[in-house]
């Protein structure tokens, strides 16, 4: 297994303020600084999160679900994912990651995609550089169910 590179909670806060809020707009500030530090500290625990895809999933999922910032949590989850891919030399996945995650993080926030399915989506991106047919079918089912609930 190769060494996984990490970035700090302080870097995450700066990324949120500079790459998300300054460029796209929204409210500055951290709602729960302790939670930010906890997420980034626990991410490095290989007993809890043994592999890269689990760590990336935790990073995206927790950023969306924990509402650690005053604004821009979904957008920050994508930016943090991009940073994590970049520092681990997986830059070539970034365009597809962005394209895919723009809708996925919204569905995570809405509770339509749980942690396990998000991990399946992220694993598909990492290992196949596309969404598997199984993942696509599940996404269609979610979209149809959501449409029927309107």
N, CA, C and O atoms as a GROMACS GRO file, in nm:
protein
  600
    1UNK      N    1   0.084  -0.119   0.000
    1UNK     CA    2   0.000   0.000   0.000
    1UNK      C    3   0.088   0.125   0.000
    1UNK      O    4   0.187   0.132   0.073
    2UNK      N    5   0.052   0.220  -0.081
    2UNK     CA    6   0.130   0.343  -0.087
    2UNK      C    7   0.092   0.438   0.026
    2UNK      O    8  -0.014   0.425   0.088
    3UNK      N    9   0.181   0.532   0.053
    3UNK     CA   10   0.159   0.630   0.158
    3UNK      C   11   0.055   0.732   0.112
    3UNK      O   12   0.067   0.790   0.004
    4UNK      N   13  -0.046   0.751   0.193
    4UNK     CA   14  -0.151   0.848   0.162
    4UNK      C   15  -0.111   0.982   0.220
    4UNK      O   16  -0.072   0.991   0.336
    5UNK      N   17  -0.121   1.085   0.139
    5UNK     CA   18  -0.091   1.222   0.182
    5UNK      C   19  -0.220   1.289   0.229
    5UNK      O   20  -0.328   1.263   0.177
    6UNK      N   21  -0.206   1.375   0.329
    6UNK     CA   22  -0.319   1.444   0.389
    6UNK      C   23  -0.295   1.594   0.389
    6UNK      O   24  -0.182   1.640   0.374
    7UNK      N   25  -0.403   1.669   0.406
    7UNK     CA   26  -0.390   1.812   0.432
    7UNK      C   27  -0.460   1.841   0.564
    7UNK      O   28  -0.545   1.765   0.609
    8UNK      N   29  -0.423   1.952   0.624
    8UNK     CA   30  -0.466   1.982   0.761
    8UNK      C   31  -0.603   2.051   0.765
    8UNK      O   32  -0.654   2.099   0.663
    9UNK      N   33  -0.659   2.054   0.884
    9UNK     CA   34  -0.784   2.127   0.906
    9UNK      C   35  -0.766   2.276   0.877
    9UNK      O   36  -0.855   2.340   0.823
   10UNK      N   37  -0.649   2.329   0.913
   10UNK     CA   38  -0.621   2.471   0.885
   10UNK      C   39  -0.623   2.497   0.734
   10UNK      O   40  -0.679   2.597   0.688
   11UNK      N   41  -0.562   2.406   0.657
   11UNK     CA   42  -0.565   2.419   0.511
   11UNK      C   43  -0.708   2.409   0.458
   11UNK      O   44  -0.745   2.480   0.365
   12UNK      N   45  -0.787   2.321   0.517
   12UNK     CA   46  -0.926   2.305   0.475
   12UNK      C   47  -1.005   2.434   0.498
   12UNK      O   48  -1.083   2.475   0.412
   13UNK      N   49  -0.984   2.496   0.611
   13UNK     CA   50  -1.054   2.621   0.641
   13UNK      C   51  -1.014   2.729   0.539
   13UNK      O   52  -1.099   2.803   0.491
   14UNK      N   53  -0.885   2.737   0.508
   14UNK     CA   54  -0.839   2.832   0.406
   14UNK      C   55  -0.898   2.800   0.269
   14UNK      O   56  -0.942   2.891   0.198
   15UNK      N   57  -0.899   2.673   0.232
   15UNK     CA   58  -0.959   2.633   0.104
   15UNK      C   59  -1.105   2.674   0.098
   15UNK      O   60  -1.152   2.726  -0.003
   16UNK      N   61  -1.176   2.650   0.207
   16UNK     CA   62  -1.317   2.688   0.212
   16UNK      C   63  -1.333   2.838   0.190
   16UNK      O   64  -1.415   2.881   0.109
   17UNK      N   65  -1.254   2.918   0.262
   17UNK     CA   66  -1.268   3.063   0.252
   17UNK      C   67  -1.223   3.118   0.117
   17UNK      O   68  -1.288   3.207   0.061
   18UNK      N   69  -1.111   3.066   0.064
   18UNK     CA   70  -1.053   3.122  -0.058
   18UNK      C   71  -1.112   3.061  -0.184
   18UNK      O   72  -1.152   3.133  -0.275
   19UNK      N   73  -1.118   2.928  -0.190
   19UNK     CA   74  -1.162   2.861  -0.313
   19UNK      C   75  -1.314   2.853  -0.327
   19UNK      O   76  -1.366   2.843  -0.438
   20UNK      N   77  -1.384   2.856  -0.217
   20UNK     CA   78  -1.530   2.844  -0.224
   20UNK      C   79  -1.596   2.980  -0.203
   20UNK      O   80  -1.662   3.030  -0.294
   21UNK      N   81  -1.580   3.038  -0.088
   21UNK     CA   82  -1.654   3.159  -0.053
   21UNK      C   83  -1.607   3.280  -0.134
   21UNK      O   84  -1.690   3.352  -0.190
   22UNK      N   85  -1.475   3.303  -0.143
   22UNK     CA   86  -1.425   3.419  -0.217
   22UNK      C   87  -1.459   3.410  -0.366
   22UNK      O   88  -1.493   3.511  -0.427
   23UNK      N   89  -1.450   3.292  -0.423
   23UNK     CA   90  -1.470   3.276  -0.568
   23UNK      C   91  -1.616   3.261  -0.607
   23UNK      O   92  -1.657   3.308  -0.713
   24UNK      N   93  -1.695   3.196  -0.523
   24UNK     CA   94  -1.832   3.165  -0.562
   24UNK      C   95  -1.934   3.246  -0.483
   24UNK      O   96  -2.044   3.273  -0.531
   25UNK      N   97  -1.897   3.284  -0.362
   25UNK     CA   98  -1.986   3.362  -0.279
   25UNK      C   99  -2.042   3.281  -0.163
   25UNK      O  100  -2.038   3.158  -0.164
   26UNK      N  101  -2.094   3.352  -0.066
   26UNK     CA  102  -2.151   3.288   0.052
   26UNK      C  103  -2.095   3.346   0.179
   26UNK      O  104  -2.016   3.440   0.177
   27UNK      N  105  -2.137   3.290   0.289
   27UNK     CA  106  -2.096   3.338   0.420
   27UNK      C  107  -1.961   3.280   0.461
   27UNK      O  108  -1.939   3.160   0.452
   28UNK      N  109  -1.872   3.367   0.505
   28UNK     CA  110  -1.742   3.324   0.558
   28UNK      C  111  -1.763   3.260   0.694
   28UNK      O  112  -1.865   3.280   0.760
   29UNK      N  113  -1.665   3.184   0.734
   29UNK     CA  114  -1.660   3.138   0.872
   29UNK      C  115  -1.689   2.992   0.895
   29UNK      O  116  -1.753   2.923   0.814
   30UNK      N  117  -1.639   2.947   1.008
   30UNK     CA  118  -1.654   2.809   1.050
   30UNK      C  119  -1.762   2.804   1.157
   30UNK      O  120  -1.759   2.880   1.254
   31UNK      N  121  -1.857   2.716   1.140
   31UNK     CA  122  -1.964   2.699   1.237
   31UNK      C  123  -1.917   2.612   1.354
   31UNK      O  124  -1.954   2.637   1.469
   32UNK      N  125  -1.836   2.510   1.324
   32UNK     CA  126  -1.792   2.415   1.426
   32UNK      C  127  -1.646   2.376   1.401
   32UNK      O  128  -1.617   2.276   1.337
   33UNK      N  129  -1.554   2.459   1.453
   33UNK     CA  130  -1.411   2.438   1.431
   33UNK      C  131  -1.364   2.303   1.486
   33UNK      O  132  -1.281   2.236   1.425
   34UNK      N  133  -1.418   2.264   1.601
   34UNK     CA  134  -1.382   2.135   1.660
   34UNK      C  135  -1.416   2.020   1.567
   34UNK      O  136  -1.341   1.922   1.558
   35UNK      N  137  -1.528   2.030   1.499
   35UNK     CA  138  -1.571   1.926   1.405
   35UNK      C  139  -1.476   1.920   1.286
   35UNK      O  140  -1.441   1.812   1.239
   36UNK      N  141  -1.435   2.036   1.236
   36UNK     CA  142  -1.340   2.040   1.124
   36UNK      C  143  -1.212   1.967   1.163
   36UNK      O  144  -1.164   1.880   1.090
   37UNK      N  145  -1.158   2.002   1.279
   37UNK     CA  146  -1.034   1.939   1.324
   37UNK      C  147  -1.053   1.790   1.348
   37UNK      O  148  -0.964   1.711   1.318
   38UNK      N  149  -1.167   1.752   1.401
   38UNK     CA  150  -1.195   1.611   1.426
   38UNK      C  151  -1.200   1.530   1.296
   38UNK      O  152  -1.141   1.423   1.288
   39UNK      N  153  -1.269   1.582   1.196
   39UNK     CA  154  -1.278   1.512   1.067
   39UNK      C  155  -1.140   1.491   1.009
   39UNK      O  156  -1.108   1.380   0.965
   40UNK      N  157  -1.059   1.595   1.007
   40UNK     CA  158  -0.927   1.584   0.943
   40UNK      C  159  -0.829   1.501   1.026
   40UNK      O  160  -0.739   1.438   0.970
   41UNK      N  161  -0.846   1.499   1.156
   41UNK     CA  162  -0.761   1.415   1.241
   41UNK      C  163  -0.799   1.268   1.226
   41UNK      O  164  -0.712   1.182   1.208
   42UNK      N  165  -0.928   1.238   1.234
   42UNK     CA  166  -0.974   1.100   1.226
   42UNK      C  167  -0.952   1.039   1.087
   42UNK      O  168  -0.937   0.918   1.074
   43UNK      N  169  -0.950   1.123   0.987
   43UNK     CA  170  -0.928   1.076   0.850
   43UNK      C  171  -0.798   0.998   0.838
   43UNK      O  172  -0.786   0.908   0.754
   44UNK      N  173  -0.701   1.031   0.921
   44UNK     CA  174  -0.570   0.966   0.915
   44UNK      C  175  -0.562   0.836   0.994
   44UNK      O  176  -0.458   0.771   0.996
   45UNK      N  177  -0.672   0.797   1.057
   45UNK     CA  178  -0.674   0.674   1.136
   45UNK      C  179  -0.701   0.555   1.045
   45UNK      O  180  -0.813   0.535   0.998
   46UNK      N  181  -0.597   0.477   1.020
   46UNK     CA  182  -0.609   0.363   0.930
   46UNK      C  183  -0.692   0.249   0.988
   46UNK      O  184  -0.741   0.164   0.913
   47UNK      N  185  -0.710   0.246   1.119
   47UNK     CA  186  -0.796   0.143   1.179
   47UNK      C  187  -0.942   0.168   1.143
   47UNK      O  188  -1.016   0.073   1.115
   48UNK      N  189  -0.982   0.294   1.144
   48UNK     CA  190  -1.120   0.328   1.107
   48UNK      C  191  -1.139   0.334   0.956
   48UNK      O  192  -1.239   0.287   0.903
   49UNK      N  193  -1.043   0.393   0.888
   49UNK     CA  194  -1.053   0.418   0.745
   49UNK      C  195  -0.930   0.359   0.677
   49UNK      O  196  -0.831   0.430   0.657
   50UNK      N  197  -0.935   0.232   0.641
   50UNK     CA  198  -0.814   0.160   0.599
   50UNK      C  199  -0.764   0.188   0.458
   50UNK      O  200  -0.648   0.158   0.427
   51UNK      N  201  -0.846   0.246   0.372
   51UNK     CA  202  -0.803   0.263   0.233
   51UNK      C  203  -0.840   0.401   0.180
   51UNK      O  204  -0.917   0.475   0.241
   52UNK      N  205  -0.784   0.432   0.065
   52UNK     CA  206  -0.801   0.566   0.007
   52UNK      C  207  -0.946   0.597  -0.023
   52UNK      O  208  -0.994   0.706   0.009
   53UNK      N  209  -1.019   0.502  -0.083
   53UNK     CA  210  -1.158   0.532  -0.120
   53UNK      C  211  -1.245   0.556   0.003
   53UNK      O  212  -1.337   0.637  -0.003
   54UNK      N  213  -1.218   0.486   0.112
   54UNK     CA  214  -1.293   0.511   0.235
   54UNK      C  215  -1.261   0.650   0.289
   54UNK      O  216  -1.351   0.722   0.332
   55UNK      N  217  -1.135   0.687   0.288
   55UNK     CA  218  -1.094   0.819   0.337
   55UNK      C  219  -1.156   0.931   0.253
   55UNK      O  220  -1.205   1.029   0.308
   56UNK      N  221  -1.154   0.916   0.121
   56UNK     CA  222  -1.214   1.018   0.034
   56UNK      C  223  -1.365   1.025   0.057
   56UNK      O  224  -1.422   1.134   0.058
   57UNK      N  225  -1.427   0.911   0.075
   57UNK     CA  226  -1.571   0.908   0.103
   57UNK      C  227  -1.602   0.978   0.235
   57UNK      O  228  -1.695   1.058   0.242
   58UNK      N  229  -1.526   0.948   0.338
   58UNK     CA  230  -1.544   1.011   0.469
   58UNK      C  231  -1.528   1.163   0.457
   58UNK      O  232  -1.607   1.238   0.513
   59UNK      N  233  -1.428   1.206   0.385
   59UNK     CA  234  -1.401   1.348   0.368
   59UNK      C  235  -1.520   1.419   0.302
   59UNK      O  236  -1.566   1.522   0.351
   60UNK      N  237  -1.569   1.364   0.193
   60UNK     CA  238  -1.682   1.424   0.121
   60UNK      C  239  -1.809   1.415   0.205
   60UNK      O  240  -1.878   1.515   0.225
   61UNK      N  241  -1.840   1.296   0.252
   61UNK     CA  242  -1.965   1.274   0.326
   61UNK      C  243  -1.973   1.361   0.452
   61UNK      O  244  -2.073   1.428   0.474
   62UNK      N  245  -1.868   1.359   0.532
   62UNK     CA  246  -1.870   1.435   0.657
   62UNK      C  247  -1.875   1.585   0.634
   62UNK      O  248  -1.938   1.657   0.711
   63UNK      N  249  -1.809   1.632   0.530
   63UNK     CA  250  -1.814   1.776   0.501
   63UNK      C  251  -1.956   1.818   0.464
   63UNK      O  252  -2.001   1.925   0.504
   64UNK      N  253  -2.025   1.734   0.389
   64UNK     CA  254  -2.164   1.765   0.353
   64UNK      C  255  -2.255   1.753   0.475
   64UNK      O  256  -2.333   1.843   0.503
   65UNK      N  257  -2.245   1.644   0.547
   65UNK     CA  258  -2.340   1.612   0.654
   65UNK      C  259  -2.321   1.692   0.782
   65UNK      O  260  -2.419   1.722   0.851
   66UNK      N  261  -2.198   1.726   0.816
   66UNK     CA  262  -2.173   1.788   0.946
   66UNK      C  263  -2.193   1.940   0.948
   66UNK      O  264  -2.192   2.000   1.055
   67UNK      N  265  -2.212   2.003   0.831
   67UNK     CA  266  -2.235   2.148   0.826
   67UNK      C  267  -2.135   2.224   0.914
   67UNK      O  268  -2.173   2.301   1.001
   68UNK      N  269  -2.007   2.199   0.889
   68UNK     CA  270  -1.901   2.257   0.971
   68UNK      C  271  -1.879   2.406   0.944
   68UNK      O  272  -1.825   2.478   1.028
   69UNK      N  273  -1.922   2.451   0.826
   69UNK     CA  274  -1.902   2.590   0.786
   69UNK      C  275  -2.035   2.662   0.782
   69UNK      O  276  -2.141   2.599   0.773
   70UNK      N  277  -2.030   2.794   0.789
   70UNK     CA  278  -2.152   2.874   0.784
   70UNK      C  279  -2.224   2.861   0.650
   70UNK      O  280  -2.346   2.875   0.643
   71UNK      N  281  -2.149   2.835   0.545
   71UNK     CA  282  -2.205   2.825   0.410
   71UNK      C  283  -2.107   2.746   0.324
   71UNK      O  284  -1.989   2.734   0.358
   72UNK      N  285  -2.155   2.692   0.214
   72UNK     CA  286  -2.066   2.629   0.117
   72UNK      C  287  -2.017   2.491   0.154
   72UNK      O  288  -1.911   2.449   0.108
   73UNK      N  289  -2.091   2.418   0.236
   73UNK     CA  290  -2.046   2.286   0.279
   73UNK      C  291  -2.040   2.187   0.163
   73UNK      O  292  -1.944   2.111   0.151
   74UNK      N  293  -2.143   2.187   0.077
   74UNK     CA  294  -2.143   2.094  -0.037
   74UNK      C  295  -2.030   2.129  -0.133
   74UNK      O  296  -1.959   2.041  -0.180
   75UNK      N  297  -2.015   2.256  -0.163
   75UNK     CA  298  -1.906   2.299  -0.253
   75UNK      C  299  -1.771   2.268  -0.192
   75UNK      O  300  -1.678   2.227  -0.262
   76UNK      N  301  -1.758   2.289  -0.061
   76UNK     CA  302  -1.631   2.259   0.007
   76UNK      C  303  -1.599   2.110   0.000
   76UNK      O  304  -1.482   2.073  -0.012
   77UNK      N  305  -1.700   2.026   0.008
   77UNK     CA  306  -1.675   1.882   0.002
   77UNK      C  307  -1.610   1.844  -0.131
   77UNK      O  308  -1.523   1.757  -0.135
   78UNK      N  309  -1.651   1.908  -0.238
   78UNK     CA  310  -1.591   1.881  -0.370
   78UNK      C  311  -1.449   1.937  -0.374
   78UNK      O  312  -1.358   1.869  -0.422
   79UNK      N  313  -1.429   2.058  -0.326
   79UNK     CA  314  -1.295   2.118  -0.323
   79UNK      C  315  -1.200   2.035  -0.238
   79UNK      O  316  -1.085   2.015  -0.276
   80UNK      N  317  -1.246   1.986  -0.124
   80UNK     CA  318  -1.162   1.901  -0.040
   80UNK      C  319  -1.128   1.770  -0.111
   80UNK      O  320  -1.016   1.721  -0.101
   81UNK      N  321  -1.226   1.715  -0.182
   81UNK     CA  322  -1.199   1.594  -0.260
   81UNK      C  323  -1.095   1.617  -0.367
   81UNK      O  324  -1.008   1.534  -0.389
   82UNK      N  325  -1.104   1.731  -0.435
   82UNK     CA  326  -1.006   1.768  -0.538
   82UNK      C  327  -0.867   1.779  -0.477
   82UNK      O  328  -0.770   1.728  -0.532
   83UNK      N  329  -0.858   1.846  -0.363
   83UNK     CA  330  -0.729   1.862  -0.295
   83UNK      C  331  -0.672   1.725  -0.256
   83UNK      O  332  -0.553   1.700  -0.274
   84UNK      N  333  -0.756   1.637  -0.203
   84UNK     CA  334  -0.711   1.504  -0.161
   84UNK      C  335  -0.663   1.423  -0.281
   84UNK      O  336  -0.561   1.354  -0.273
   85UNK      N  337  -0.735   1.431  -0.392
   85UNK     CA  338  -0.691   1.363  -0.514
   85UNK      C  339  -0.558   1.421  -0.562
   85UNK      O  340  -0.468   1.346  -0.600
   86UNK      N  341  -0.546   1.552  -0.561
   86UNK     CA  342  -0.426   1.619  -0.611
   86UNK      C  343  -0.302   1.582  -0.531
   86UNK      O  344  -0.199   1.546  -0.589
   87UNK      N  345  -0.310   1.589  -0.400
   87UNK     CA  346  -0.191   1.561  -0.318
   87UNK      C  347  -0.155   1.413  -0.317
   87UNK      O  348  -0.048   1.374  -0.270
   88UNK      N  349  -0.246   1.330  -0.370
   88UNK     CA  350  -0.217   1.187  -0.381
   88UNK      C  351  -0.196   1.145  -0.527
   88UNK      O  352  -0.209   1.028  -0.562
   89UNK      N  353  -0.162   1.244  -0.610
   89UNK     CA  354  -0.121   1.221  -0.748
   89UNK      C  355  -0.229   1.153  -0.833
   89UNK      O  356  -0.198   1.070  -0.918
   90UNK      N  357  -0.353   1.189  -0.808
   90UNK     CA  358  -0.465   1.135  -0.885
   90UNK      C  359  -0.536   1.248  -0.960
   90UNK      O  360  -0.658   1.245  -0.979
   91UNK      N  361  -0.458   1.346  -1.003
   91UNK     CA  362  -0.511   1.465  -1.070
   91UNK      C  363  -0.596   1.432  -1.192
   91UNK      O  364  -0.693   1.501  -1.222
   92UNK      N  365  -0.559   1.326  -1.262
   92UNK     CA  366  -0.629   1.290  -1.385
   92UNK      C  367  -0.777   1.255  -1.360
   92UNK      O  368  -0.856   1.255  -1.454
   93UNK      N  369  -0.813   1.226  -1.236
   93UNK     CA  370  -0.951   1.194  -1.202
   93UNK      C  371  -1.036   1.317  -1.172
   93UNK      O  372  -1.158   1.308  -1.164
   94UNK      N  373  -0.972   1.431  -1.157
   94UNK     CA  374  -1.042   1.551  -1.110
   94UNK      C  375  -1.157   1.594  -1.201
   94UNK      O  376  -1.265   1.620  -1.149
   95UNK      N  377  -1.140   1.605  -1.332
   95UNK     CA  378  -1.255   1.649  -1.414
   95UNK      C  379  -1.379   1.560  -1.397
   95UNK      O  380  -1.490   1.611  -1.383
   96UNK      N  381  -1.359   1.429  -1.399
   96UNK     CA  382  -1.474   1.339  -1.383
   96UNK      C  383  -1.529   1.345  -1.240
   96UNK      O  384  -1.650   1.337  -1.220
   97UNK      N  385  -1.441   1.358  -1.142
   97UNK     CA  386  -1.483   1.371  -1.003
   97UNK      C  387  -1.574   1.493  -0.987
   97UNK      O  388  -1.680   1.484  -0.927
   98UNK      N  389  -1.531   1.606  -1.040
   98UNK     CA  390  -1.611   1.729  -1.030
   98UNK      C  391  -1.746   1.711  -1.098
   98UNK      O  392  -1.851   1.739  -1.040
   99UNK      N  393  -1.742   1.663  -1.221
   99UNK     CA  394  -1.865   1.645  -1.299
   99UNK      C  395  -1.965   1.554  -1.226
   99UNK      O  396  -2.084   1.583  -1.221
  100UNK      N  397  -1.915   1.448  -1.170
  100UNK     CA  398  -2.001   1.351  -1.101
  100UNK      C  399  -2.050   1.404  -0.968
  100UNK      O  400  -2.169   1.393  -0.936
  101UNK      N  401  -1.961   1.462  -0.891
  101UNK     CA  402  -1.995   1.498  -0.754
  101UNK      C  403  -2.085   1.621  -0.743
  101UNK      O  404  -2.148   1.641  -0.639
  102UNK      N  405  -2.094   1.703  -0.847
  102UNK     CA  406  -2.179   1.822  -0.838
  102UNK      C  407  -2.323   1.786  -0.802
  102UNK      O  408  -2.384   1.854  -0.719
  103UNK      N  409  -2.376   1.682  -0.861
  103UNK     CA  410  -2.513   1.639  -0.827
  103UNK      C  411  -2.516   1.545  -0.707
  103UNK      O  412  -2.609   1.548  -0.627
  104UNK      N  413  -2.413   1.463  -0.696
  104UNK     CA  414  -2.410   1.363  -0.590
  104UNK      C  415  -2.411   1.428  -0.451
  104UNK      O  416  -2.484   1.383  -0.363
  105UNK      N  417  -2.332   1.534  -0.431
  105UNK     CA  418  -2.327   1.595  -0.297
  105UNK      C  419  -2.462   1.655  -0.258
  105UNK      O  420  -2.497   1.659  -0.140
  106UNK      N  421  -2.537   1.702  -0.356
  106UNK     CA  422  -2.672   1.753  -0.328
  106UNK      C  423  -2.760   1.639  -0.277
  106UNK      O  424  -2.834   1.655  -0.180
  107UNK      N  425  -2.750   1.525  -0.342
  107UNK     CA  426  -2.830   1.410  -0.300
  107UNK      C  427  -2.784   1.356  -0.165
  107UNK      O  428  -2.866   1.305  -0.088
  108UNK      N  429  -2.656   1.367  -0.136
  108UNK     CA  430  -2.607   1.330  -0.002
  108UNK      C  431  -2.671   1.423   0.102
  108UNK      O  432  -2.720   1.377   0.205
  109UNK      N  433  -2.670   1.552   0.074
  109UNK     CA  434  -2.729   1.650   0.167
  109UNK      C  435  -2.878   1.626   0.187
  109UNK      O  436  -2.931   1.649   0.296
  110UNK      N  437  -2.945   1.581   0.082
  110UNK     CA  438  -3.089   1.554   0.089
  110UNK      C  439  -3.120   1.420   0.157
  110UNK      O  440  -3.236   1.389   0.183
  111UNK      N  441  -3.016   1.342   0.185
  111UNK     CA  442  -3.036   1.212   0.247
  111UNK      C  443  -3.073   1.102   0.149
  111UNK      O  444  -3.115   0.994   0.190
  112UNK      N  445  -3.058   1.128   0.020
  112UNK     CA  446  -3.092   1.028  -0.082
  112UNK      C  447  -2.978   0.930  -0.108
  112UNK      O  448  -3.001   0.819  -0.156
  113UNK      N  449  -2.856   0.971  -0.075
  113UNK     CA  450  -2.739   0.885  -0.091
  113UNK      C  451  -2.674   0.871   0.046
  113UNK      O  452  -2.637   0.970   0.109
  114UNK      N  453  -2.660   0.746   0.090
  114UNK     CA  454  -2.596   0.720   0.220
  114UNK      C  455  -2.446   0.700   0.202
  114UNK      O  456  -2.394   0.702   0.090
  115UNK      N  457  -2.378   0.681   0.313
  115UNK     CA  458  -2.232   0.666   0.311
  115UNK      C  459  -2.188   0.551   0.222
  115UNK      O  460  -2.096   0.566   0.141
  116UNK      N  461  -2.254   0.436   0.236
  116UNK     CA  462  -2.211   0.317   0.161
  116UNK      C  463  -2.227   0.335   0.010
  116UNK      O  464  -2.140   0.293  -0.066
  117UNK      N  465  -2.336   0.396  -0.032
  117UNK     CA  466  -2.353   0.418  -0.176
  117UNK      C  467  -2.256   0.525  -0.225
  117UNK      O  468  -2.205   0.515  -0.337
  118UNK      N  469  -2.231   0.627  -0.145
  118UNK     CA  470  -2.130   0.727  -0.184
  118UNK      C  471  -1.995   0.660  -0.202
  118UNK      O  472  -1.921   0.692  -0.295
  119UNK      N  473  -1.962   0.569  -0.113
  119UNK     CA  474  -1.834   0.497  -0.127
  119UNK      C  475  -1.832   0.415  -0.256
  119UNK      O  476  -1.728   0.407  -0.322
  120UNK      N  477  -1.944   0.357  -0.291
  120UNK     CA  478  -1.953   0.281  -0.416
  120UNK      C  479  -1.931   0.374  -0.537
  120UNK      O  480  -1.862   0.337  -0.632
  121UNK      N  481  -1.989   0.492  -0.532
  121UNK     CA  482  -1.971   0.591  -0.639
  121UNK      C  483  -1.824   0.633  -0.649
  121UNK      O  484  -1.766   0.633  -0.757
  122UNK      N  485  -1.766   0.667  -0.536
  122UNK     CA  486  -1.626   0.712  -0.534
  122UNK      C  487  -1.532   0.600  -0.577
  122UNK      O  488  -1.436   0.625  -0.649
  123UNK      N  489  -1.559   0.478  -0.535
  123UNK     CA  490  -1.478   0.364  -0.578
  123UNK      C  491  -1.486   0.346  -0.729
  123UNK      O  492  -1.386   0.314  -0.794
  124UNK      N  493  -1.604   0.365  -0.784
  124UNK     CA  494  -1.623   0.355  -0.929
  124UNK      C  495  -1.538   0.459  -1.001
  124UNK      O  496  -1.476   0.430  -1.103
  125UNK      N  497  -1.536   0.580  -0.949
  125UNK     CA  498  -1.454   0.687  -1.008
  125UNK      C  499  -1.306   0.650  -0.998
  125UNK      O  500  -1.233   0.664  -1.096
  126UNK      N  501  -1.264   0.604  -0.882
  126UNK     CA  502  -1.122   0.574  -0.860
  126UNK      C  503  -1.072   0.455  -0.941
  126UNK      O  504  -0.962   0.459  -0.996
  127UNK      N  505  -1.152   0.350  -0.950
  127UNK     CA  506  -1.104   0.227  -1.012
  127UNK      C  507  -1.137   0.213  -1.160
  127UNK      O  508  -1.065   0.148  -1.235
  128UNK      N  509  -1.247   0.277  -1.202
  128UNK     CA  510  -1.289   0.260  -1.342
  128UNK      C  511  -1.287   0.390  -1.422
  128UNK      O  512  -1.302   0.389  -1.544
  129UNK      N  513  -1.269   0.502  -1.353
  129UNK     CA  514  -1.270   0.634  -1.415
  129UNK      C  515  -1.402   0.662  -1.487
  129UNK      O  516  -1.408   0.740  -1.582
  130UNK      N  517  -1.505   0.596  -1.441
  130UNK     CA  518  -1.642   0.616  -1.489
  130UNK      C  519  -1.735   0.554  -1.386
  130UNK      O  520  -1.690   0.488  -1.292
  131UNK      N  521  -1.863   0.575  -1.404
  131UNK     CA  522  -1.959   0.512  -1.314
  131UNK      C  523  -1.994   0.375  -1.370
  131UNK      O  524  -2.023   0.361  -1.489
  132UNK      N  525  -1.992   0.274  -1.285
  132UNK     CA  526  -2.029   0.140  -1.329
  132UNK      C  527  -2.178   0.137  -1.362
  132UNK      O  528  -2.254   0.224  -1.320
  133UNK      N  529  -2.219   0.036  -1.437
  133UNK     CA  530  -2.361   0.021  -1.471
  133UNK      C  531  -2.446   0.006  -1.345
  133UNK      O  532  -2.556   0.059  -1.337
  134UNK      N  533  -2.394  -0.067  -1.248
  134UNK     CA  534  -2.465  -0.086  -1.121
  134UNK      C  535  -2.490   0.048  -1.052
  134UNK      O  536  -2.599   0.074  -1.002
  135UNK      N  537  -2.388   0.132  -1.047
  135UNK     CA  538  -2.401   0.265  -0.986
  135UNK      C  539  -2.500   0.349  -1.065
  135UNK      O  540  -2.586   0.415  -1.007
  136UNK      N  541  -2.489   0.348  -1.197
  136UNK     CA  542  -2.582   0.425  -1.281
  136UNK      C  543  -2.726   0.382  -1.258
  136UNK      O  544  -2.815   0.466  -1.247
  137UNK      N  545  -2.749   0.251  -1.249
  137UNK     CA  546  -2.885   0.200  -1.225
  137UNK      C  547  -2.939   0.249  -1.092
  137UNK      O  548  -3.055   0.289  -1.083
  138UNK      N  549  -2.857   0.246  -0.988
  138UNK     CA  550  -2.901   0.294  -0.857
  138UNK      C  551  -2.933   0.443  -0.861
  138UNK      O  552  -3.030   0.488  -0.801
  139UNK      N  553  -2.851   0.520  -0.933
  139UNK     CA  554  -2.875   0.664  -0.944
  139UNK      C  555  -3.006   0.692  -1.017
  139UNK      O  556  -3.081   0.782  -0.979
  140UNK      N  557  -3.034   0.616  -1.121
  140UNK     CA  558  -3.161   0.631  -1.194
  140UNK      C  559  -3.277   0.598  -1.101
  140UNK      O  560  -3.377   0.670  -1.100
  141UNK      N  561  -3.266   0.492  -1.023
  141UNK     CA  562  -3.372   0.455  -0.928
  141UNK      C  563  -3.396   0.567  -0.827
  141UNK      O  564  -3.511   0.597  -0.794
  142UNK      N  565  -3.289   0.627  -0.778
  142UNK     CA  566  -3.302   0.738  -0.683
  142UNK      C  567  -3.371   0.856  -0.749
  142UNK      O  568  -3.460   0.918  -0.690
  143UNK      N  569  -3.330   0.888  -0.871
  143UNK     CA  570  -3.389   1.002  -0.944
  143UNK      C  571  -3.538   0.978  -0.969
  143UNK      O  572  -3.619   1.069  -0.952
  144UNK      N  573  -3.573   0.857  -1.010
  144UNK     CA  574  -3.714   0.826  -1.036
  144UNK      C  575  -3.796   0.832  -0.908
  144UNK      O  576  -3.907   0.885  -0.907
  145UNK      N  577  -3.743   0.778  -0.800
  145UNK     CA  578  -3.813   0.782  -0.672
  145UNK      C  579  -3.833   0.926  -0.626
  145UNK      O  580  -3.939   0.962  -0.575
  146UNK      N  581  -3.730   1.007  -0.642
  146UNK     CA  582  -3.740   1.148  -0.602
  146UNK      C  583  -3.843   1.221  -0.688
  146UNK      O  584  -3.919   1.304  -0.637
  147UNK      N  585  -3.845   1.192  -0.817
  147UNK     CA  586  -3.943   1.254  -0.908
  147UNK      C  587  -4.085   1.214  -0.869
  147UNK      O  588  -4.176   1.297  -0.873
  148UNK      N  589  -4.104   1.089  -0.831
  148UNK     CA  590  -4.237   1.041  -0.790
  148UNK      C  591  -4.282   1.102  -0.658
  148UNK      O  592  -4.402   1.108  -0.630
  149UNK      N  593  -4.187   1.146  -0.576
  149UNK     CA  594  -4.220   1.206  -0.447
  149UNK      C  595  -4.258   1.353  -0.457
  149UNK      O  596  -4.301   1.413  -0.358
  150UNK      N  597  -4.243   1.411  -0.574
  150UNK     CA  598  -4.274   1.555  -0.590
  150UNK      C  599  -4.422   1.578  -0.604
  150UNK      O  600  -4.466   1.692  -0.618
   0.00000   0.00000   0.00000
